[in-house]
C-alpha cells in the first residue's frame, strides 16, 4: 500500500480507538438488544417461521429496524458493505452481481438464473430488481449464507437476502424523517400504521430520495445521480384469533444516472501485433505495440471527465401479494402466499469512458473519424481512442408465484412441515450496442499507406441488437420432519423436489464484434430437476447455548447466455445445472447474563458443474465476448464466520463480524482454445479476510436529552475480479469508515443526527474490466455527509 496507505491505516486506527464508544450498527447477533433491555433478541424468519436468531441452526446475519435506521441504510449496496463475505460487484440492476462465500453469478442473458436470490417477505424476486428497492422502515433485512433450497421456494446455491416488511397491528404509530446533505441530497420519508377497526389494520410507507451526480460529464450532465420514489401499502385483516390475512402492494420508480466508467490504467495495447506478419511495419511503433495507448484520454479526476454522452438507469417496479395464515386447530397451521410482480428496467452508458471528439454518423450511430485518418498516424493516435462502446440494455420481467405451506406441531416431540411452490416468469432482455474498435483496421491502413502511398480508409463501425427471452416455470414440493430426541437434542430431516422448465429464444441482428453480419432467430426448450435433501442436528445444553451441524444440497438450473453469439449454433449453447453439497457446524452463545452474544459457523461446500462466466476475446482487435463454462471437476468453498455483540453498559454496545473465506477450483477447467486452465485458481470476488467493527453510544446528558454517537469500520481483503486471477484485475484491500453524532429526546420521539459515510473518501472499486490493455473501473460513492431529522408519534 505504500507510505500513504500506512499513514492512512495509522490515522484510522487512532480514529477507531477514539470512536470505540461511539461505533456502529448491524450485526448477526441481536441488534435490538442495543436499543432495549439486556436479554432482548432479534427474531428472524430464516426458516419461514419466527425464531430467535440465537436458536435458529443456520448462519444468518440480520439487520433490525433500529440498526437500519441508525446506520442510515437506504438501499441494498449499504447492506452489502456491512456483510463480510458478501460482494456486490455491479451497480446496474440489469446486471446485478452478488457473491456470498465466493459463490455468485454475473451471467448475462434472460436464460440464466442468479446464484444469490433476493426475497421480500419470503417471496422470490426475479433478476436484480431487488437491489433497487427502498429499505426505509423495514422490520429487518436477513442475509442467509450458503445453499438455501428447502423452504424458500426458488432454490439458490449461494445464499439469499430477505427483506421483511413491518405489518400493521393494534397500535397506532407513525414516523417521519428528512435528510439534507452534500451533492444536494434531499430525502424525505414517512410511514403510518395502525388499526381502523377491531379486525382491520392499515399501513402506508412513502419515501423520496434524490441527489446530484457523484461523477460529472464535463460535456454536460451528471452521472450516478439519483431520483427515486417509493410507496408500500398493507391491509391486514384478523377476523378471528386463528386467521390472519395480509394484502400488500408496492411501487418503486428510479430515474437515475448511469454508473461512471473511469480509465484506471491506459495500458499498452498489443492487439495489432500480428499485423506484422502480412502488413508493412511502422518504424514508430516497434512490434506494433501501442504504449500507453489511451493516455491522452485519461482524466486526472477519476469522477470527472469528458464522456461521449450522459447515460441513465430508469426502472419501474411494482408488486402485489396476499398472505393467509390460518391456525386450523389441533396443532395444524396453514400458510398461503400469492405474489405478482412486474418490473421494467432500462440503462444506457458510455462503456469506454473516453471522448471521441468527432461527429456522430446518424447512419451508424458511431463517431466518424475520417478527419483523423486523413490527418495521419500521429493525429489519429492523439485524437482517436481505441474503443467506442455505446451500451444500452433493458429488461422487462413479470412473475407470478403461489406457495402453500402446512405445519403440524401439537407440542410433542414430532413436528411435520411441508408445502408446494409454483413460480412462472416471463423475461425479455434487450441489448443494443453501437461500437467502433478502430485500431486493428486503422494501423493496417496506415501501414499500407505509409509503405505504398495513398490515403488510409476509415475503419467501419458497427451495431447490433439482441433480444433474449425466457419463459420459466419452477415447481417445488418439500417436506421436513423434526423430532426432539431429548429436551436438548433435536434432529431435522428434509427433502425438496425442484423442477425447472424453460422456453428460450434469441433474436439477433446487425454486425458482430468480429465485423460479420448476423441475423437469426432461434429458440429451444429444456427442463431440469433435482432432489435436494437436508439434515440438521441441534443440541441446546442450556437456554444460552445452541450447537448445530447442518447438511444441505443446493441447486441452480441450467440455461443459456448467447447475447453476443455470432451464429445460431452459438446462441443455443447451453450450460448444465449447478449443484452444491454444503456442510456447516455452528455455535450460538449468550454469555454474561445475556449481555454478550457470540455466534460462530464453519462451513465446507463442494460445487459440481459450477456455472462460471468468462469474457474472452475471439481474436486480435476484438472485444471479449461472454462465455459460460461448467466447472465439471469441482469447486470448493470453505471458511469461518464469527459475529459478536457486547452490551458493555446500558448505554454502550460494541459489535463486530469477521469472515475467513476460501474458494477455489479443484480440477481441470479449460476456458479457451489455448488451453488456459483455472485449476487451483481462487474464485472471483472472494476476499480471504473481511470484517466489520462497530459500536453505538446512547448517553443521557440531561433529564430528557440523550447524546447519540456511532461509527463503523469495514475491511475487505484483496480479491480478484475474475476467475483467471488476472493480476491487473485484482482488488487490493479496501476500508470504509462511517460516523455519526446527534441528539434525541429520552422518549425517542425525535432525533437530529449529523452523519458522514466513506469518511476518508476511499476510491473503492465495484468493478474492473480489461480491454485491449486498458483497465476500466467503477467505484463506490465518494464521501457523503448530511443531517437527518426524525420524528415519531
C-alpha positions, 0 to 999 in steps of 0.5 A: 500500500505504500507510505500513504496507505500506512499513514492512512491505516495509522490515522484510522486506527487512532480514529477507531480507538477514539470512536470505540464508544461511539461505533456502529450498527448491524450485526448477526447477533441481536441488534435490538438488544442495543436499543432495549433491555439486556436479554432482548433478541432479534427474531428472524424468519430464516426458516419461514417461521419466527425464531430467535436468531440465537436458536435458529441452526443456520448462519444468518446475519440480520439487520433490525429496524433500529440498526437500519435506521441508525446506520442510515441504510437506504438501499441494498449496496449499504447492506452489502458493505456491512456483510463480510463475505458478501460482494456486490460487484455491479451497480446496474440492476440489469446486471446485478452481481452478488457473491456470498462465500465466493459463490455468485453469478454475473451471467448475462442473458434472460436464460440464466438464473442468479446464484444469490436470490433476493426475497421480500417477505419470503417471496422470490424476486426475479433478476436484480430488481431487488437491489433497487428497492427502498429499505426505509422502515423495514422490520429487518433485512436477513442475509442467509449464507450458503445453499438455501433450497428447502423452504424458500421456494426458488432454490439458490446455491449461494445464499439469499437476502430477505427483506421483511416488511413491518405489518400493521397491528393494534397500535397506532404509530407513525414516523417521519424523517428528512435528510439534507446533505452534500451533492444536494441530497434531499430525502424525505420519508414517512410511514403510518400504521395502525388499526381502523377497526377491531379486525382491520389494520392499515399501513402506508410507507412513502419515501423520496430520495434524490441527489446530484451526480457523484461523477460529472460529464464535463460535456454536460450532465451528471452521472450516478445521480439519483431520483427515486420514489417509493410507496408500500401499502398493507391491509391486514385483516384478523377476523378471528384469533386463528386467521390472519390475512395480509394484502400488500402492494408496492411501487418503486420508480428510479430515474437515475444516472448511469454508473461512471466508467473511469480509465484506471490504467491506459495500458499498452495495447498489443492487439495489432501485433500480428499485423506484422506478419502480412502488413508493412511495419511502422518504424514508430511503433516497434512490434506494433505495440501501442504504449500507453495507448489511451493516455491522452484520454485519461482524466486526472479526476477519476469522477470527472471527465469528458464522456461521449454522452450522459447515460441513465438507469430508469426502472419501474417496479411494482408488486402485489401479494396476499398472505393467509395464515390460518391456525386450523386447530389441533396443532395444524397451521396453514400458510398461503402466499400469492405474489405478482410482480412486474418490473421494467428496467432500462440503462444506457452508458458510455462503456469506454469512458473516453471522448471521441471528439468527432461527429456522430454518423446518424447512419451508424450511430458511431463517431466518424473519424475520417478527419483523423485518418486523413490527418495521419498516424500521429493525429489519429493516435492523439485524437482517436481512442481505441474503443467506442462502446455505446451500451444500452440494455433493458429488461422487462420481467413479470412473475407470478408465484403461489406457495402453500405451506402446512405445519403440524406441531401439537407440542410433542416431540414430532413436528411435520412441515411441508408445502408446494411452490409454483413460480412462472416468469416471463423475461425479455432482455434487450441489448443494443450496442453501437461500437467502433474498435478502430485500431486493428483496421486503422494501423493496417491502413496506415501501414499500407499507406505509409509503405505504398502511398495513398490515403488510409480508409476509415475503419467501419463501425458497427451495431447490433441488437439482441433480444433474449427471452425466457419463459420459466416455470419452477415447481417445488414440493418439500417436506421436513420432519423434526423430532426432539430426541431429548429436551436438548437434542433435536434432529431435522430431516428434509427433502425438496423436489425442484423442477425447472422448465424453460422456453428460450429464444434469441433474436439477433441482428446487425454486425458482430464484434468480429465485423460479420453480419448476423441475423437469426432467430432461434429458440429451444426448450429444456427442463431440469430437476433435482432432489435436494435433501437436508439434515440438521442436528441441534443440541441446546445444553442450556437456554444460552447455548445452541450447537448445530451441524447442518447438511444441505444440497443446493441447486441452480438450473441450467440455461443459456447466455448467447447475447453476443453469439455470432451464429445460431449454433452459438446462441443455443449453447447451453450450460448444465445445472449447478449443484452444491453439497454444503456442510456447516457446524455452528455455535450460538452463545449468550454469555454474561447474563445475556449481555454478550452474544457470540455466534460462530459457523464453519462451513465446507461446500463442494460445487459440481458443474459450477456455472462460471462466466468468462469474457474472452476475446475471439481474436486480435482487435476484438472485444471479449465476448461472454462465455459460460463454462461448467466447472465439471471437476469441482469447486470448493468453498470453505471458511469461518464466520464469527459475529459478536455483540457486547452490551458493555453498559446500558448505554454502550454496545460494541459489535463486530463480524469477521469472515475467513473465506476460501474458494477455489477450483479443484480440477481441470477447467479449460476456458479457451482454445489455448488451453488456459486452465483455472485449476487451483485458481481462487474464485472471483470476488472472494476476499480471504479476510473481511470484517466489520467493527462497530459500536453505538453510544446512547448517553443521557446528558440531561433529564430528557436529552440523550447524546447519540454517537456511532461509527463503523469500520469495514475491511475487505481483503484483496480479491480478484475480479475474475476467475483467471486471477488476472493480476491487473484485475485484482482488488487490493484491500479496501476500508470504509469508515462511517460516523455519526453524532446527534441528539434525541429526546429520552422518549425517542420521539425525535432525533437530529443526527449529523452523519458522514459515510466513506469518511476518508473518501476511499476510491473503492472499486465495484468493478474492473474490466480489461480491454485491449490493455486498458483497465476500466473501473467503477467505484463506490460513492465518494464521501457523503455527509448530511443531517437527518431529522426524525420524528415519531408519534 
